Amino acid sequence: MFRLAIITFLVTYCVSFFSQTVYSRDFETRKKNVPISIINNNPGYFFLLRYNKAAHDITLERRAKPSAEILSFTPLKLDSVNADWFDYEKLDHLFFEHNYQVYFLFERVLNSKKTLYLKIIDTLGKASSFIELATIEKEKGVTRVDLEYKRTQNNNILIIASQTYGNFAVKKLVLLFDVEKRKIAWKKKLPIENDATGYSIAFECNESNDLFCVFVKAHIASFKRKYINHAQMAVPVMFFDSLVIAGFLNNSSFAVRRDLAISNLTALNSIRLSVINNVVTASAHFAKQDNSGEENVYFFNQMFNIALSEEIYSVITPLNEPIKESLTFYDGTDYKNASSKEYDHFRNFNVNGFDHQVSERVEDYYFKELLVWKNETKTGKIAYQKIIPRKIYSFQGRTRFKHIAKAMPFMYGDKLHFILLEAPENFKKDANSFNFHRFKKETNLARSNLVMYKLNNDGSLEKKLIYHNAIFDAVPMPYQSNKQDDVILYLDGGKREKFAILKLDQFW
């Protein structure tokens, strides 16, 4: 009876919610048309990227706001490049909008060759031909080839092509593709990397298209037991000896290097560079043993001038005690400490002099809590640290939507918001008091809640229910938004679908 009362309340709440929200008419759809991403950067329309399994292709829809009627439809015709057996749900890609044009970058993978192609779609929905940006092939002695890529702050595309020789050396070529001129702006060959030199990560470019990265020296210190897919596995434990920031400036014929003020780390969850206004900031999330031998978690910010010749500040902040206590529990390993929890960088937002960083804990098909911290960029001091509750278990075959466990973070005003799926049993739980084992996990869309969390400037967390899945299911997915006062939600009803446009100024 109590569960029925909760569901009745949630349905009534959602009816009230949608009476204040603009939503589209129902559209006919098919199960083989699976939405995978949304871009909402404009007041009059939004973009929906979709995997069309029937046509074996990725398609792009530009839809009007608030009606969600299709303004243009663009098949990207990726099947003309990829093999017919290719699974587009596993496609590595980059999808973004710049100057009212949409860019779709994807990686074609063969047995011994990888190639990056770019498609550019104009405002009329017309797609360019395939633009080949980079290709890399296994040579004699090469055991592995890789392509990494990311957007720069100029909305150009930074590409890192790597060739690995055995287990002892890596050769890297870095390219910058200018999206306006549609050509490679420069190519830089990095020195051969090995255990002695360290390996380069965290690549970034500034406004002048100078290249920066971090070289990490590490070694395997031991092995630990971990439970993966109900089996015990011995996984290596890395020890990080040192980190060095390197700059490859366009006006210099040699690289400049500078040691970061952290070393001898027992874990490195993430490290990221930000190069804005002629300063370089390195931000890291790591664990390290203190003098007593206890392993603790820290956040690190260090800023240099663009030539790396002058340090502006260096700040190390420990994980605060309430979060440390919340993250102290056994969860799939023989270790319960907060320092044993492994996180990966998820998103960051740089707004009004503050850098909001988000890391997530994900293990196989289990999507766990998010860790958020807010830096003041001028000083490197941390304004707050916070846990965003999440506990979703979703594996292939349980639902046709691959991204239901993903959080949808976005900025509204100067505050960070998250939309994510949650079990109805968590509806009354205090958002500021997270207990992992008492927080119920969600396993699918049916009868689940879609909730919104808002982080206030003092670090307090507010939570509101925005939809309870019933006849139509709200589906979280990768989401991009640039200073919009609304949020686009996709609602699935089996053979029908619709879109809800949530006006944020009417919500809180």
C-alpha positions in Angstrom: 0.0 0.0 0.0 2.8 2.4 0.9 4.5 1.8 -2.5 1.2 2.3 -4.3 0.8 5.6 -2.4 4.2 6.8 -3.4 3.6 6.0 -7.1 0.2 7.7 -6.9 1.8 10.8 -5.5 4.6 10.8 -8.1 2.2 10.5 -10.9 0.1 13.3 -9.5 3.2 15.4 -9.0 4.3 14.8 -12.6 0.9 15.8 -14.0 1.4 19.0 -12.1 4.9 19.4 -13.4 3.9 18.9 -17.0 1.1 21.4 -16.7 3.9 24.0 -16.3 6.1 22.5 -19.0 6.0 22.8 -22.7 5.9 19.4 -24.4 5.4 18.2 -28.0 2.8 16.1 -29.6 3.4 12.4 -29.8 5.5 11.3 -32.8 5.5 7.8 -34.3 8.8 5.9 -33.8 10.4 2.5 -34.1 12.4 0.5 -31.7 15.3 0.5 -34.1 15.6 4.3 -34.0 17.5 4.9 -30.8 18.4 8.5 -29.7 21.9 8.8 -28.4 22.7 12.5 -27.8 21.1 16.0 -27.7 22.6 19.5 -28.4 20.6 22.4 -27.0 22.5 25.6 -27.8 19.9 27.8 -29.5 16.6 29.3 -28.4 14.7 28.2 -31.5 15.8 24.6 -32.1 17.8 21.7 -30.8 19.7 18.7 -32.4 19.0 15.0 -31.8 21.6 12.4 -32.9 20.0 9.0 -33.5 21.2 5.5 -34.3 19.0 4.1 -37.1 19.5 0.3 -36.8 17.2 -0.4 -39.7 19.2 1.7 -42.1 22.5 0.9 -40.2 23.4 4.6 -40.0 23.7 7.6 -37.7 21.1 10.3 -38.5 20.8 13.9 -37.3 17.6 15.8 -36.7 17.2 19.5 -36.2 13.9 20.1 -34.3 12.0 23.3 -33.6 11.4 24.5 -30.1 8.9 24.2 -28.5 7.0 22.0 -31.0 9.9 19.5 -31.6 8.8 19.3 -35.3 11.6 18.2 -37.6 13.2 21.1 -39.5 15.8 19.1 -41.2 16.8 15.4 -41.4 20.4 14.3 -42.3 21.5 10.7 -42.8 25.3 10.7 -42.3 25.7 7.6 -44.5 28.4 6.1 -42.4 27.7 2.7 -43.8 29.5 3.8 -47.0 32.7 3.9 -44.9 32.2 1.3 -42.2 31.6 -2.4 -42.6 28.0 -3.6 -42.5 28.7 -5.5 -39.2 29.8 -2.4 -37.4 27.9 -1.6 -34.1 27.2 2.1 -34.1 26.3 2.0 -30.4 30.0 1.3 -29.7 31.1 4.1 -32.1 33.7 6.4 -30.7 32.7 9.9 -31.9 32.8 13.6 -31.2 29.5 15.6 -31.7 29.4 19.4 -31.3 28.0 22.6 -32.8 30.1 25.6 -33.8 29.0 28.8 -35.7 25.6 27.2 -36.4 27.1 24.1 -38.0 27.2 20.6 -36.6 30.4 18.6 -36.6 30.5 14.8 -36.3 33.9 13.1 -36.0 34.1 9.3 -35.9 36.7 6.6 -35.9 36.8 3.8 -38.4 38.6 0.8 -37.1 40.0 -2.1 -39.2 42.2 -4.9 -38.0 45.5 -3.0 -38.4 44.3 0.5 -39.3 42.4 3.4 -37.7 41.1 6.4 -39.5 39.3 9.6 -38.4 36.6 11.1 -40.6 34.7 14.3 -40.2 31.2 15.3 -41.4 30.0 18.9 -41.3 26.3 19.6 -41.5 25.1 23.1 -42.4 22.0 25.0 -41.3 19.9 23.5 -44.1 20.8 20.0 -43.0 23.2 19.3 -45.9 26.2 17.2 -45.0 29.7 17.5 -46.4 31.6 14.6 -47.9 33.8 12.6 -45.7 36.8 14.6 -44.6 39.7 12.4 -43.6 41.6 14.0 -40.8 44.1 11.3 -39.8 45.0 7.6 -40.4 47.4 5.3 -38.6 48.4 1.8 -39.5 50.5 -0.9 -37.8 54.0 -0.9 -39.0 56.6 -3.6 -38.5 57.3 -4.0 -34.8 54.2 -2.0 -33.8 51.9 -3.9 -31.5 49.2 -1.3 -31.1 47.9 1.9 -32.7 45.5 4.4 -31.1 43.8 7.7 -32.0 42.7 10.2 -29.3 40.8 13.4 -30.1 39.1 16.3 -28.4 37.8 19.8 -29.0 40.0 22.7 -28.1 38.8 26.0 -26.7 38.8 27.4 -30.3 36.6 24.6 -31.3 39.3 23.1 -33.4 40.1 19.3 -33.2 43.2 18.0 -31.5 44.3 14.6 -32.6 46.9 12.3 -31.0 48.1 9.4 -33.0 50.1 6.8 -31.1 52.1 3.8 -32.1 53.2 1.3 -29.4 56.3 -0.8 -29.9 56.1 -3.9 -27.7 55.8 -2.9 -24.0 58.7 -0.4 -23.9 58.2 2.6 -26.3 55.5 4.8 -27.8 55.8 7.2 -30.7 53.2 10.0 -30.9 52.2 12.5 -33.6 49.9 15.3 -32.6 47.8 17.2 -35.2 45.5 20.2 -35.0 42.6 20.4 -37.4 41.3 24.0 -38.1 37.5 23.6 -38.5 37.1 27.0 -40.1 39.8 26.5 -42.8 39.1 22.8 -43.0 42.8 21.8 -43.0 45.5 20.6 -40.6 47.0 23.7 -38.9 50.1 22.0 -37.7 51.7 18.6 -36.9 54.1 18.0 -34.0 56.2 14.9 -33.5 56.7 14.2 -29.8 59.9 12.6 -28.5 59.9 8.8 -28.1 58.2 7.9 -24.8 59.2 5.1 -22.5 59.3 4.3 -18.8 62.3 6.6 -18.3 60.8 9.6 -20.0 57.2 9.1 -18.9 54.1 8.9 -21.0 52.1 11.9 -22.2 48.5 12.5 -21.2 46.0 15.4 -20.7 46.7 17.2 -24.0 45.4 20.8 -24.3 45.7 23.8 -26.6 45.4 27.5 -25.8 43.9 30.4 -27.8 47.1 30.6 -29.8 47.1 26.9 -30.6 50.2 26.1 -28.5 50.3 22.5 -27.3 50.6 21.4 -23.7 50.5 18.0 -22.0 51.6 16.1 -18.8 54.2 13.4 -18.7 53.6 10.8 -16.1 56.2 8.4 -14.7 54.7 5.3 -13.0 55.3 1.7 -12.3 53.4 -1.4 -11.0 53.9 -1.5 -7.2 51.7 -4.5 -6.4 48.5 -6.3 -7.2 45.2 -6.3 -5.4 42.1 -8.6 -5.5 39.0 -7.2 -7.2 35.6 -8.7 -7.9 34.7 -8.2 -11.6 31.6 -9.9 -13.1 31.3 -12.2 -10.0 34.9 -13.4 -10.4 38.0 -12.6 -8.5 40.7 -10.8 -10.5 44.2 -9.7 -9.6 44.6 -6.1 -10.9 47.8 -4.1 -10.8 48.3 -1.2 -8.4 50.2 1.7 -9.9 52.6 4.0 -8.1 53.0 7.4 -9.7 56.6 8.6 -9.3 56.3 12.1 -10.8 54.3 14.4 -13.1 55.8 16.9 -15.5 54.0 19.6 -17.5 55.4 20.2 -21.0 54.7 23.1 -23.4 55.3 23.0 -27.2 55.1 26.7 -28.0 54.7 27.7 -31.7 57.3 30.5 -31.2 59.9 28.2 -29.8 61.9 25.4 -31.4 62.2 23.4 -28.2 59.8 22.1 -25.5 59.6 23.8 -22.1 59.1 21.5 -19.1 58.2 22.0 -15.4 57.8 19.6 -12.6 54.4 19.6 -10.9 54.4 19.9 -7.1 53.0 16.4 -6.6 54.9 13.1 -6.7 54.9 9.6 -5.2 51.1 9.2 -5.6 49.4 5.9 -4.8 46.5 6.7 -7.2 45.8 9.3 -9.9 42.1 9.5 -10.6 42.4 12.3 -13.1 44.6 15.2 -14.2 43.5 17.9 -16.5 45.1 21.1 -18.1 43.3 24.4 -18.6 45.1 27.0 -20.7 43.2 30.3 -20.7 44.4 33.9 -20.8 48.1 33.1 -21.0 48.2 31.0 -17.9 48.4 27.2 -17.6 46.5 25.4 -14.8 47.0 21.7 -13.9 44.2 20.2 -11.8 44.5 16.7 -10.3 42.5 14.3 -8.1 44.8 11.8 -6.4 45.6 9.7 -3.4 48.9 9.7 -1.4 50.3 8.3 1.8 50.9 10.8 4.6 53.7 10.6 7.1 51.8 8.2 9.3 51.3 5.8 6.4 47.6 6.5 6.0 46.4 6.9 2.4 44.3 10.0 1.8 42.6 11.7 -1.1 43.5 15.2 -2.3 42.6 17.8 -4.9 45.5 19.8 -6.5 45.7 23.0 -8.5 48.9 24.6 -9.8 49.1 27.6 -12.1 52.1 28.8 -14.3 52.6 31.5 -16.9 52.4 30.4 -20.5 56.2 29.8 -20.7 56.1 27.7 -17.6 58.9 29.8 -16.2 56.9 31.3 -13.2 54.7 29.6 -10.7 51.6 31.7 -9.8 50.2 29.3 -7.1 50.2 25.8 -5.9 47.3 24.5 -3.7 46.6 21.0 -2.3 43.3 20.4 -0.6 42.3 17.2 1.2 39.0 15.5 0.7 36.7 16.8 3.4 35.8 14.6 6.3 32.1 14.2 5.7 32.8 13.0 2.1 35.7 10.8 3.3 33.3 9.2 5.9 30.6 8.7 3.2 33.0 7.0 0.9 34.5 4.6 3.5 32.8 1.2 2.9 33.6 -2.1 1.2 32.5 -2.2 -2.4 34.0 -4.9 -4.6 37.5 -5.0 -3.2 39.2 -5.9 0.1 39.7 -2.2 0.9 37.1 0.1 2.4 39.0 3.4 2.4 37.8 6.4 0.4 41.3 6.4 -1.3 40.5 2.9 -2.8 37.5 4.2 -4.8 38.5 4.7 -8.4 37.1 7.7 -10.3 37.4 9.0 -13.9 37.0 12.6 -15.1 33.6 13.1 -16.6 32.9 16.8 -17.4 34.0 20.2 -16.4 32.5 23.7 -16.7 34.4 26.9 -16.5 32.0 29.7 -15.7 32.5 33.2 -14.1 36.0 32.5 -12.8 35.2 29.1 -11.3 36.0 25.7 -12.7 33.4 23.0 -11.8 34.9 19.5 -12.2 33.0 16.2 -12.2 34.4 12.7 -11.7 32.3 9.5 -11.8 32.8 6.0 -10.4 31.8 3.3 -12.9 32.6 -0.4 -12.7 31.5 -2.5 -15.7 27.7 -2.0 -15.8 27.5 -0.4 -12.4 27.2 3.4 -12.4 27.9 4.8 -9.0 28.2 8.2 -7.3 29.6 11.4 -8.9 32.2 13.5 -7.1 32.1 17.3 -7.8 34.5 20.1 -6.7 34.5 23.8 -7.5 37.8 25.7 -7.9 38.3 29.4 -7.9 40.6 29.8 -10.9 42.4 32.9 -9.6 43.6 31.3 -6.4 43.3 27.6 -6.9 41.2 27.3 -3.7 38.3 24.9 -3.6 34.9 26.5 -2.9 33.1 23.2 -2.2 33.2 19.4 -2.6 30.1 17.3 -3.0 28.8 13.9 -3.8 26.0 13.6 -6.3 24.0 10.4 -5.4 23.8 7.8 -8.2 23.4 4.0 -8.1 22.3 2.5 -11.4 22.9 -1.0 -12.7 22.3 -1.3 -16.4 23.7 -3.9 -18.8 23.3 -4.6 -22.5 20.0 -6.2 -23.3 18.1 -4.8 -20.3 17.1 -1.8 -22.3 17.6 -0.6 -25.9 18.9 2.7 -24.5 22.6 2.5 -23.9 22.9 5.8 -21.9 20.2 5.5 -19.3 22.8 5.5 -16.5 24.5 8.6 -17.7 24.1 11.9 -15.8 23.1 15.0 -17.7 25.1 17.9 -16.2 24.6 21.5 -17.3 25.0 25.0 -16.1 22.1 27.3 -15.4 23.1 30.8 -14.2 26.2 30.1 -12.3 25.1 26.8 -10.7 25.8 23.3 -11.7 22.7 21.0 -12.3 22.4 17.3 -12.9 19.6 15.2 -14.3 19.7 11.5 -13.7 17.7 8.3 -13.2 16.8 7.2 -9.7 14.9 4.5 -7.8 11.5 5.8 -6.4 12.5 4.4 -3.0 15.1 7.2 -2.8 12.5 10.0 -3.2 12.5 11.1 0.4 16.2 10.6 1.1 18.3 13.7 2.1 20.4 14.8 -0.9 23.1 16.1 1.4 23.5 12.8 3.4 24.6 10.1 1.0 24.9 6.5 2.3 25.8 4.1 -0.6 24.4 0.9 0.9 21.1 2.6 2.0 20.6 4.3 -1.4 18.6 1.9 -3.6 19.9 1.1 -7.0 17.8 1.4 -10.2 18.0 -1.2 -12.9 15.8 0.0 -15.8 13.5 2.8 -17.0 10.1 1.4 -16.0 8.6 3.1 -12.9 11.9 4.9 -12.2 12.2 8.6 -11.3 14.0 11.4 -13.3 15.4 13.8 -10.7 17.3 17.1 -10.9 20.0 18.1 -8.4 21.2 21.7 -8.1 24.5 22.7 -6.4 24.2 26.0 -4.7 27.2 28.4 -4.2 27.6 27.3 -0.6 27.9 23.7 -1.6 24.5 22.6 -0.5 22.5 20.3 -2.7 18.9 20.6 -3.7 16.9 17.8 -5.3 13.6 17.8 -7.1 11.6 15.2 -8.9 10.9 16.2 -12.5 9.3 13.0 -13.9 8.1 9.6 -12.9 8.3 7.0 -15.7 4.9 5.5 -16.4 3.2 5.5 -19.8 6.2 7.4 -21.3 9.7 6.9 -20.0 12.1 9.8 -19.7 15.5 8.7 -21.0 18.7 10.4 -19.8 21.4 10.7 -22.5 24.6 12.7 -23.3 23.5 16.3 -23.3 25.1 19.6 -24.3 23.7 23.1 -23.6 25.2 26.5 -23.8 23.5 29.2 -21.6 20.0 28.1 -22.4 17.1 28.6 -19.9 15.5 25.3 -20.8 16.3 21.6 -20.8 15.2 19.1 -23.5 13.9 15.7 -22.3 13.3 12.7 -24.5 10.3 10.6 -23.6 9.8 7.1 -25.0 6.4 5.4 -25.2 7.3 2.3 -27.2 5.8 3.0 -30.6 5.4 6.7 -29.7 7.8 9.3 -28.5 7.7 13.0 -27.5 9.9 15.8 -26.1 9.4 17.9 -23.0 10.9 21.3 -22.6 11.5 22.2 -19.0 11.7 26.0 -18.3 14.3 26.3 -15.6 13.2 29.8 -14.4 9.8 28.3 -13.5 11.2 25.2 -11.8 13.2 26.2 -8.7 
